[in-house]
Amino acid sequence: MWILLKLLNHNITEYANEQTTTINMKKGGVGGGNTITGLIYEGKVDLSTYLSQQNGYEVKGSEVFYKGNVVAYVFKKHEFYSFLSRNGVDWKKIISRQLLPDNCIYVIVNNTLYIIEVKTQNVGGSVDEKLQTCDFKRQQYIKLLSQLNIEVEYIYILSSWFKKPIYKDVLNYIISVKCQYYFEYIPLQKLGLPVPVQ
């Protein structure tokens, strides 16, 4: 019944485009196919605020505790460079200009720094082109963290605006350069963080 109403209210071409887009965005299991399991981070507040509001979590400065144990370190903007400096890394000798992450978290258990960029859009514009810079930024972070043997994952949380067919090529590019995207939220399990029993 729903499909019949959809065909009556929209032309067949639009319907076909939507179906194709949904299938393509689920390919590879990244983006488009989010299922809600456990806690999810939507990017509406910074990551440290979000974590401090979750059962069993506490954030003190950049340290993230779960049930009294340090499980991660969370950074915004210049805090990331303080972390590098404390660990003997001089960014000026490695890259020519600082990248200032919106949110990033170093998860101890899997020795990985996750750069999380939240991108929302209501009309076409500059965010479209910024999505294509993920590979360059990821490579810069990899250079910065290579001395510490820390892995890097670059992840976008995208608004549903980016589900439109015109973004298919950009989304495919993001995956092709080993970056990732999720629509609306990211499950905490993806980051390797403990998920409290609700």
GROMACS elastic network, one bead per residue, 0.5 to 0.9 nm:
[ bonds ]
;  ai    aj funct       b0    kb
    1     4     6  0.51445   500
    1     5     6  0.63348   500
    1     6     6  0.86024   500
    2     5     6  0.51836   500
    2     6     6  0.61074   500
    2     7     6  0.87126   500
    3     7     6  0.62194   500
    3     8     6  0.86273   500
    4     7     6  0.51856   500
    4     8     6  0.62634   500
    4     9     6  0.87388   500
    5     8     6  0.50239   500
    5     9     6  0.61298   500
    5    10     6  0.85334   500
    6     9     6  0.52732   500
    6    10     6  0.60325   500
    6    11     6  0.85380   500
    6    12     6  0.88921   500
    6    15     6  0.74588   500
    7    10     6  0.53318   500
    7    11     6  0.62117   500
    7    12     6  0.60859   500
    7    15     6  0.69276   500
    8    11     6  0.72143   500
    8    12     6  0.86001   500
   10    13     6  0.82301   500
   10    14     6  0.65824   500
   10    15     6  0.67912   500
   11    14     6  0.56884   500
   11    15     6  0.66186   500
   11    16     6  0.89372   500
   12    15     6  0.50740   500
   12    16     6  0.61277   500
   12    17     6  0.86363   500
   13    16     6  0.50991   500
   13    17     6  0.61767   500
   13    18     6  0.86674   500
   14    17     6  0.51087   500
   14    18     6  0.62518   500
   14    19     6  0.87523   500
   15    18     6  0.52247   500
   15    19     6  0.63845   500
   15    20     6  0.87714   500
   16    19     6  0.51805   500
   16    20     6  0.62083   500
   16    21     6  0.85904   500
   17    20     6  0.51539   500
   17    21     6  0.60628   500
   17    22     6  0.86218   500
   17   164     6  0.89896   500
   17   165     6  0.68470   500
   18    21     6  0.51320   500
   18    22     6  0.62294   500
   18    23     6  0.87590   500
   18   163     6  0.88709   500
   18   164     6  0.77991   500
   18   165     6  0.71977   500
   19    22     6  0.52599   500
   19    23     6  0.64006   500
   19    24     6  0.87682   500
   20    23     6  0.52634   500
   20    24     6  0.61882   500
   20    25     6  0.86394   500
   20   165     6  0.83750   500
   21    24     6  0.51815   500
   21    25     6  0.60694   500
   21    26     6  0.86909   500
   21   163     6  0.73651   500
   21   164     6  0.73579   500
   21   165     6  0.57400   500
   21   168     6  0.70778   500
   22    25     6  0.53918   500
   22    26     6  0.65106   500
   22    32     6  0.67643   500
   22    33     6  0.85907   500
   22   163     6  0.78725   500
   22   165     6  0.89667   500
   23    26     6  0.54891   500
   23    27     6  0.67717   500
   23    32     6  0.84556   500
   24    27     6  0.53741   500
   24    28     6  0.89583   500
   24    32     6  0.86041   500
   24   168     6  0.76925   500
   24   172     6  0.86139   500
   25    28     6  0.81896   500
   25    29     6  0.82610   500
   25    30     6  0.74588   500
   25    31     6  0.60218   500
   25    32     6  0.52043   500
   25    33     6  0.76344   500
   25   163     6  0.80007   500
   25   168     6  0.74093   500
   25   171     6  0.76083   500
   25   172     6  0.79563   500
   26    29     6  0.54037   500
   26    30     6  0.62136   500
   26    31     6  0.60365   500
   26    32     6  0.51377   500
   26    33     6  0.53914   500
   26    34     6  0.89069   500
   27    30     6  0.69648   500
   27    31     6  0.82943   500
   27    32     6  0.86249   500
   27    33     6  0.88258   500
   28    31     6  0.84860   500
   28   175     6  0.84307   500
   29    32     6  0.80643   500
   29    33     6  0.66765   500
   29    34     6  0.86086   500
   30    33     6  0.67929   500
   30    34     6  0.78847   500
   30   175     6  0.80004   500
   30   180     6  0.66318   500
   30   181     6  0.63781   500
   30   182     6  0.65980   500
   31    34     6  0.65128   500
   31   158     6  0.89608   500
   31   171     6  0.85871   500
   31   180     6  0.75756   500
   31   181     6  0.53030   500
   31   183     6  0.59601   500
   32   163     6  0.76886   500
   32   181     6  0.86549   500
   32   182     6  0.67436   500
   32   183     6  0.62034   500
   33   182     6  0.81893   500
   33   183     6  0.83037   500
   34   182     6  0.69826   500
   34   183     6  0.71315   500
   34   184     6  0.87434   500
   34   185     6  0.80236   500
   34   186     6  0.79140   500
   34   187     6  0.83926   500
   35   187     6  0.84402   500
   36    39     6  0.77485   500
   36    40     6  0.71844   500
   36   186     6  0.89012   500
   36   187     6  0.71559   500
   37    40     6  0.76383   500
   37   187     6  0.68799   500
   37   188     6  0.88735   500
   37   189     6  0.83335   500
   38   187     6  0.69458   500
   38   188     6  0.73357   500
   38   189     6  0.75231   500
   38   195     6  0.62151   500
   38   196     6  0.77669   500
   38   197     6  0.80103   500
   38   198     6  0.79783   500
   39    54     6  0.86077   500
   39   186     6  0.86027   500
   39   187     6  0.58961   500
   39   188     6  0.56807   500
   39   189     6  0.77741   500
   39   195     6  0.64717   500
   39   196     6  0.79900   500
   39   198     6  0.89357   500
   40   185     6  0.60284   500
   40   186     6  0.54275   500
   40   188     6  0.55964   500
   40   189     6  0.84542   500
   41    44     6  0.81089   500
   41    45     6  0.88898   500
   41    47     6  0.76848   500
   41    50     6  0.74473   500
   41    51     6  0.88027   500
   41   184     6  0.85366   500
   41   185     6  0.52427   500
   41   186     6  0.52338   500
   41   187     6  0.62718   500
   41   188     6  0.67174   500
   42    45     6  0.79093   500
   42   118     6  0.84557   500
   42   157     6  0.74286   500
   42   183     6  0.89462   500
   42   184     6  0.57802   500
   42   186     6  0.65157   500
   42   187     6  0.88544   500
   43    46     6  0.64947   500
   43    47     6  0.71899   500
   43    50     6  0.86113   500
   43   103     6  0.89496   500
   43   116     6  0.86512   500
   43   117     6  0.83507   500
   43   118     6  0.60295   500
   43   157     6  0.72234   500
   43   184     6  0.80140   500
   43   185     6  0.69448   500
   43   186     6  0.86127   500
   44    47     6  0.88408   500
   44    50     6  0.87056   500
   44   118     6  0.85894   500
   45    48     6  0.83690   500
   45    49     6  0.65271   500
   45    50     6  0.63669   500
   46    49     6  0.55549   500
   46    50     6  0.63796   500
   46    51     6  0.88592   500
   46    76     6  0.83851   500
   46   102     6  0.79491   500
   46   103     6  0.67225   500
   47    50     6  0.50338   500
   47    51     6  0.61027   500
   47    52     6  0.85502   500
   47    74     6  0.74105   500
   47    75     6  0.86279   500
   47    76     6  0.88892   500
   47   103     6  0.63646   500
   47   104     6  0.79792   500
   47   105     6  0.82460   500
   48    51     6  0.51940   500
   48    52     6  0.60973   500
   48    53     6  0.87427   500
   48    58     6  0.89083   500
   48    59     6  0.65203   500
   48    61     6  0.89288   500
   48    62     6  0.79301   500
   48    64     6  0.78382   500
   48    74     6  0.63839   500
   48    75     6  0.80971   500
   48   103     6  0.85977   500
   49    52     6  0.52413   500
   49    53     6  0.65233   500
   49    59     6  0.80129   500
   50    53     6  0.54002   500
   50    54     6  0.68964   500
   51    54     6  0.53120   500
   51    55     6  0.85589   500
   51    57     6  0.61346   500
   51    58     6  0.70973   500
   51    59     6  0.71912   500
   51    64     6  0.78849   500
   52    55     6  0.81428   500
   52    56     6  0.85670   500
   52    57     6  0.54932   500
   52    59     6  0.54192   500
   52    60     6  0.88862   500
   52    64     6  0.81515   500
   52    65     6  0.88983   500
   53    56     6  0.88321   500
   53    57     6  0.71589   500
   53    58     6  0.78255   500
   54    57     6  0.55345   500
   54    58     6  0.80103   500
   54   196     6  0.80884   500
   55    58     6  0.86009   500
   55    66     6  0.86857   500
   55    67     6  0.89755   500
   55   196     6  0.64159   500
   55   197     6  0.84334   500
   55   198     6  0.81634   500
   56    65     6  0.80219   500
   56    66     6  0.54084   500
   56    67     6  0.51800   500
   56    68     6  0.81852   500
   56   196     6  0.68131   500
   57    64     6  0.70765   500
   57    65     6  0.55505   500
   57    67     6  0.64885   500
   57    68     6  0.81364   500
   57   196     6  0.87944   500
   58    63     6  0.83403   500
   58    64     6  0.59835   500
   58    65     6  0.50471   500
   58    66     6  0.64627   500
   58    67     6  0.80655   500
   58    68     6  0.79775   500
   59    62     6  0.68248   500
   59    63     6  0.56779   500
   59    65     6  0.60642   500
   59    66     6  0.88325   500
   59    73     6  0.88391   500
   59    74     6  0.86591   500
   60    63     6  0.52782   500
   60    64     6  0.66227   500
   60    65     6  0.79129   500
   61    64     6  0.82059   500
   61    73     6  0.87693   500
   61    74     6  0.84356   500
   62    72     6  0.83215   500
   62    73     6  0.51836   500
   62    74     6  0.50413   500
   62    75     6  0.62515   500
   62    79     6  0.81965   500
   63    70     6  0.65405   500
   63    71     6  0.79096   500
   63    72     6  0.61865   500
   63    74     6  0.65419   500
   64    69     6  0.81744   500
   64    70     6  0.56325   500
   64    71     6  0.58719   500
   64    73     6  0.55493   500
   64    74     6  0.69034   500
   65    68     6  0.55096   500
   65    69     6  0.50414   500
   65    71     6  0.56624   500
   65    72     6  0.71341   500
   65    73     6  0.88680   500
   66    69     6  0.53340   500
   66    70     6  0.64520   500
   66    71     6  0.63824   500
   66    72     6  0.89242   500
   66   193     6  0.89398   500
   66   194     6  0.74812   500
   67    70     6  0.85726   500
   70    73     6  0.80608   500
   70   108     6  0.82769   500
   71   106     6  0.86939   500
   71   107     6  0.62728   500
   71   108     6  0.57408   500
   71   109     6  0.70525   500
   71   193     6  0.73841   500
   71   194     6  0.83504   500
   72   105     6  0.66392   500
   72   106     6  0.53845   500
   72   108     6  0.54732   500
   72   109     6  0.81990   500
   72   193     6  0.80791   500
   73   104     6  0.84484   500
   73   105     6  0.55803   500
   73   106     6  0.50950   500
   73   107     6  0.67032   500
   73   108     6  0.80108   500
   74    79     6  0.85894   500
   74    80     6  0.83407   500
   74   103     6  0.74199   500
   74   104     6  0.58353   500
   74   106     6  0.63385   500
   74   107     6  0.86087   500
   75    78     6  0.78848   500
   75    79     6  0.52762   500
   75    80     6  0.53049   500
   75    81     6  0.89772   500
   75    83     6  0.82840   500
   75   101     6  0.79537   500
   75   102     6  0.82773   500
   75   103     6  0.61036   500
   75   104     6  0.52853   500
   75   105     6  0.61479   500
   75   106     6  0.83087   500
   76    79     6  0.55128   500
   76    80     6  0.63325   500
   76   100     6  0.72815   500
   76   101     6  0.58170   500
   76   102     6  0.54738   500
   76   103     6  0.50642   500
   76   104     6  0.63889   500
   76   105     6  0.88241   500
   77    80     6  0.62439   500
   77    81     6  0.80184   500
   77    99     6  0.78278   500
   77   101     6  0.50038   500
   77   102     6  0.60606   500
   77   103     6  0.75243   500
   77   104     6  0.87477   500
   78    81     6  0.53805   500
   78    82     6  0.67197   500
   78    83     6  0.89964   500
   78    98     6  0.86865   500
   78    99     6  0.88042   500
   78   100     6  0.63762   500
   78   101     6  0.81779   500
   79    82     6  0.50633   500
   79    83     6  0.64271   500
   79    84     6  0.88433   500
   79   100     6  0.89316   500
   80    83     6  0.51382   500
   80    84     6  0.64798   500
   80    85     6  0.88166   500
   80   100     6  0.78807   500
   80   101     6  0.78519   500
   80   104     6  0.79063   500
   81    85     6  0.61157   500
   81    86     6  0.85709   500
   81    89     6  0.86535   500
   81    90     6  0.86270   500
   81    91     6  0.74760   500
   81    98     6  0.84257   500
   81   100     6  0.88311   500
   82    85     6  0.50428   500
   82    86     6  0.61457   500
   82    87     6  0.86254   500
   83    86     6  0.52063   500
   83    87     6  0.63923   500
   83    88     6  0.89040   500
   83    89     6  0.86375   500
   84    87     6  0.51478   500
   84    88     6  0.63833   500
   84    89     6  0.50123   500
   84    90     6  0.70688   500
   84    91     6  0.74713   500
   84   144     6  0.80629   500
   84   145     6  0.80872   500
   85    88     6  0.51053   500
   85    89     6  0.51732   500
   85    90     6  0.61385   500
   85    91     6  0.79798   500
   86    89     6  0.75213   500
   87   148     6  0.78823   500
   88   148     6  0.89901   500
   89    92     6  0.89362   500
   89    93     6  0.86243   500
   89    94     6  0.87736   500
   89   144     6  0.75044   500
   89   145     6  0.81878   500
   89   147     6  0.74554   500
   89   148     6  0.82657   500
   90    93     6  0.58207   500
   90    94     6  0.71753   500
   90   144     6  0.85265   500
   91    94     6  0.51856   500
   91    95     6  0.60697   500
   91    96     6  0.81806   500
   91    97     6  0.85215   500
   91    98     6  0.77784   500
   91   144     6  0.64866   500
   92    95     6  0.57435   500
   92    96     6  0.62391   500
   92    97     6  0.75469   500
   92    98     6  0.83446   500
   93    96     6  0.77793   500
   94   140     6  0.86034   500
   94   143     6  0.68855   500
   94   144     6  0.64789   500
   95    98     6  0.73099   500
   95   140     6  0.69784   500
   95   143     6  0.78429   500
   95   144     6  0.75622   500
   99   137     6  0.75106   500
   99   140     6  0.82179   500
   99   141     6  0.83240   500
  100   103     6  0.88602   500
  101   104     6  0.63924   500
  101   115     6  0.67403   500
  101   116     6  0.75680   500
  101   117     6  0.73150   500
  102   115     6  0.79424   500
  102   116     6  0.68864   500
  102   117     6  0.60194   500
  102   118     6  0.77639   500
  103   114     6  0.83450   500
  103   115     6  0.62048   500
  103   116     6  0.53001   500
  103   117     6  0.66323   500
  103   118     6  0.86029   500
  104   113     6  0.67334   500
  104   114     6  0.53890   500
  104   116     6  0.57011   500
  104   117     6  0.84569   500
  105   112     6  0.81687   500
  105   113     6  0.55304   500
  105   114     6  0.53002   500
  105   115     6  0.68080   500
  105   116     6  0.81552   500
  105   191     6  0.85820   500
  106   110     6  0.88081   500
  106   111     6  0.70298   500
  106   112     6  0.56439   500
  106   114     6  0.63119   500
  106   115     6  0.88607   500
  106   150     6  0.86644   500
  107   110     6  0.60685   500
  107   111     6  0.58477   500
  107   112     6  0.55771   500
  107   113     6  0.63539   500
  107   114     6  0.78369   500
  107   191     6  0.72360   500
  107   192     6  0.69091   500
  107   193     6  0.71172   500
  108   112     6  0.69864   500
  108   113     6  0.87752   500
  108   192     6  0.89060   500
  109   112     6  0.81045   500
  109   192     6  0.72818   500
  109   193     6  0.83102   500
  110   113     6  0.89317   500
  110   151     6  0.84943   500
  110   191     6  0.87555   500
  110   192     6  0.69070   500
  111   149     6  0.81546   500
  111   150     6  0.55869   500
  111   151     6  0.63091   500
  111   152     6  0.88496   500
  112   150     6  0.55682   500
  112   152     6  0.55852   500
  112   153     6  0.71001   500
  112   191     6  0.85743   500
  113   145     6  0.87408   500
  113   150     6  0.68039   500
  113   151     6  0.61205   500
  113   153     6  0.62939   500
  113   154     6  0.85140   500
  114   151     6  0.85250   500
  114   152     6  0.59830   500
  114   154     6  0.59467   500
  114   155     6  0.71041   500
  114   191     6  0.72942   500
  115   138     6  0.83757   500
  115   141     6  0.88561   500
  115   152     6  0.75152   500
  115   153     6  0.61955   500
  115   155     6  0.60182   500
  115   156     6  0.82997   500
  116   153     6  0.85213   500
  116   154     6  0.63528   500
  116   156     6  0.57953   500
  116   157     6  0.71339   500
  117   154     6  0.79722   500
  117   155     6  0.63331   500
  117   157     6  0.61982   500
  117   158     6  0.84524   500
  118   155     6  0.86163   500
  118   156     6  0.57752   500
  118   158     6  0.61163   500
  118   159     6  0.81869   500
  118   184     6  0.88710   500
  119   127     6  0.71256   500
  119   131     6  0.83766   500
  119   156     6  0.69150   500
  119   157     6  0.61956   500
  119   158     6  0.50391   500
  119   159     6  0.64926   500
  120   127     6  0.79047   500
  120   157     6  0.83637   500
  120   158     6  0.59919   500
  120   160     6  0.81703   500
  120   161     6  0.74334   500
  120   162     6  0.84008   500
  121   124     6  0.72338   500
  121   125     6  0.80973   500
  121   127     6  0.71547   500
  121   128     6  0.85560   500
  121   158     6  0.84755   500
  121   159     6  0.67216   500
  121   160     6  0.85288   500
  121   161     6  0.61292   500
  121   162     6  0.77868   500
  122   125     6  0.89732   500
  122   159     6  0.88749   500
  122   161     6  0.65945   500
  123   161     6  0.83193   500
  124   127     6  0.77634   500
  124   128     6  0.68533   500
  125   128     6  0.58486   500
  125   129     6  0.77099   500
  126   129     6  0.55398   500
  126   130     6  0.64782   500
  127   131     6  0.64221   500
  128   131     6  0.57633   500
  128   132     6  0.76133   500
  128   162     6  0.87560   500
  128   167     6  0.82314   500
  128   170     6  0.83727   500
  129   132     6  0.55568   500
  129   133     6  0.74681   500
  129   170     6  0.88795   500
  130   133     6  0.54503   500
  130   134     6  0.77196   500
  131   134     6  0.61538   500
  131   156     6  0.83646   500
  131   170     6  0.73342   500
  131   171     6  0.84580   500
  131   174     6  0.76738   500
  132   135     6  0.73701   500
  132   136     6  0.86633   500
  132   170     6  0.67591   500
  132   171     6  0.88849   500
  132   173     6  0.75772   500
  132   174     6  0.70698   500
  133   136     6  0.55510   500
  133   137     6  0.63675   500
  133   138     6  0.86531   500
  133   174     6  0.89659   500
  134   137     6  0.51648   500
  134   138     6  0.59158   500
  134   139     6  0.85307   500
  134   154     6  0.71112   500
  134   155     6  0.85467   500
  134   156     6  0.88233   500
  134   174     6  0.70640   500
  134   177     6  0.81093   500
  134   179     6  0.67737   500
  135   138     6  0.50745   500
  135   139     6  0.61435   500
  135   140     6  0.86532   500
  135   154     6  0.84109   500
  135   174     6  0.76320   500
  135   177     6  0.58694   500
  135   178     6  0.76432   500
  135   179     6  0.69362   500
  136   139     6  0.52282   500
  136   140     6  0.63531   500
  136   141     6  0.88522   500
  137   140     6  0.50784   500
  137   141     6  0.63137   500
  137   142     6  0.86140   500
  137   154     6  0.82890   500
  138   141     6  0.51755   500
  138   142     6  0.61629   500
  138   143     6  0.87306   500
  138   152     6  0.71576   500
  138   153     6  0.73718   500
  138   154     6  0.60470   500
  138   178     6  0.88897   500
  138   179     6  0.77230   500
  139   143     6  0.62839   500
  139   144     6  0.87229   500
  139   152     6  0.88222   500
  140   143     6  0.51664   500
  140   144     6  0.63442   500
  140   145     6  0.88059   500
  141   144     6  0.50044   500
  141   145     6  0.61947   500
  141   146     6  0.84744   500
  141   152     6  0.69252   500
  142   145     6  0.52637   500
  142   146     6  0.58434   500
  142   150     6  0.80395   500
  142   151     6  0.71531   500
  142   152     6  0.60468   500
  143   146     6  0.53417   500
  143   147     6  0.79583   500
  144   147     6  0.72024   500
  144   148     6  0.84143   500
  145   148     6  0.53328   500
  145   149     6  0.63427   500
  145   150     6  0.55552   500
  145   151     6  0.73954   500
  145   152     6  0.78940   500
  146   150     6  0.62805   500
  146   151     6  0.78606   500
  147   150     6  0.79177   500
  148   151     6  0.89908   500
  153   178     6  0.81936   500
  153   179     6  0.67610   500
  153   180     6  0.78857   500
  154   178     6  0.80687   500
  154   179     6  0.51691   500
  154   180     6  0.63056   500
  154   181     6  0.85118   500
  155   179     6  0.60337   500
  155   181     6  0.53705   500
  155   182     6  0.76291   500
  156   179     6  0.81308   500
  156   180     6  0.62317   500
  156   182     6  0.62625   500
  156   183     6  0.82719   500
  156   186     6  0.89667   500
  157   180     6  0.87926   500
  157   181     6  0.58131   500
  157   182     6  0.50032   500
  157   183     6  0.56607   500
  157   184     6  0.59129   500
  157   185     6  0.59292   500
  157   186     6  0.68969   500
  158   161     6  0.77416   500
  158   162     6  0.65830   500
  158   163     6  0.87707   500
  158   181     6  0.68787   500
  158   182     6  0.61027   500
  158   184     6  0.56745   500
  158   185     6  0.78156   500
  159   162     6  0.61700   500
  159   163     6  0.80758   500
  159   182     6  0.87171   500
  159   183     6  0.57904   500
  159   184     6  0.52771   500
  159   185     6  0.87149   500
  160   163     6  0.54173   500
  160   164     6  0.80200   500
  160   183     6  0.61619   500
  160   184     6  0.67015   500
  161   164     6  0.63059   500
  162   165     6  0.81508   500
  162   166     6  0.82229   500
  162   167     6  0.60146   500
  162   168     6  0.85078   500
  162   171     6  0.84894   500
  162   183     6  0.81880   500
  163   166     6  0.83080   500
  163   167     6  0.68169   500
  163   168     6  0.78097   500
  163   183     6  0.81867   500
  164   167     6  0.58556   500
  164   168     6  0.74234   500
  165   168     6  0.53977   500
  165   169     6  0.85650   500
  166   169     6  0.73670   500
  166   170     6  0.83531   500
  167   170     6  0.52464   500
  167   171     6  0.60806   500
  167   172     6  0.85375   500
  168   171     6  0.52295   500
  168   172     6  0.61234   500
  168   173     6  0.85698   500
  169   172     6  0.50775   500
  169   173     6  0.60907   500
  169   174     6  0.86972   500
  170   174     6  0.62681   500
  170   175     6  0.88659   500
  171   174     6  0.50956   500
  171   175     6  0.65895   500
  171   176     6  0.87049   500
  171   180     6  0.87104   500
  171   181     6  0.78032   500
  172   175     6  0.53100   500
  172   176     6  0.61579   500
  172   177     6  0.88992   500
  173   177     6  0.63379   500
  173   178     6  0.88213   500
  173   179     6  0.86771   500
  174   177     6  0.55968   500
  174   178     6  0.67562   500
  174   179     6  0.53049   500
  174   180     6  0.62479   500
  174   181     6  0.75322   500
  175   178     6  0.52135   500
  175   179     6  0.53386   500
  175   180     6  0.57119   500
  175   181     6  0.78604   500
  176   179     6  0.74018   500
  177   180     6  0.87588   500
  181   186     6  0.86898   500
  182   185     6  0.62044   500
  182   186     6  0.61285   500
  183   186     6  0.77211   500
  186   189     6  0.84619   500
  186   190     6  0.71358   500
  186   191     6  0.85422   500
  187   190     6  0.55415   500
  187   191     6  0.75005   500
  188   191     6  0.53672   500
  188   192     6  0.67616   500
  188   193     6  0.57994   500
  188   194     6  0.75628   500
  188   195     6  0.68198   500
  189   192     6  0.50447   500
  189   193     6  0.57229   500
  189   194     6  0.70093   500
  189   195     6  0.66989   500
  190   193     6  0.76418   500
  191   194     6  0.89497   500
  192   195     6  0.88199   500
  195   198     6  0.87064   500
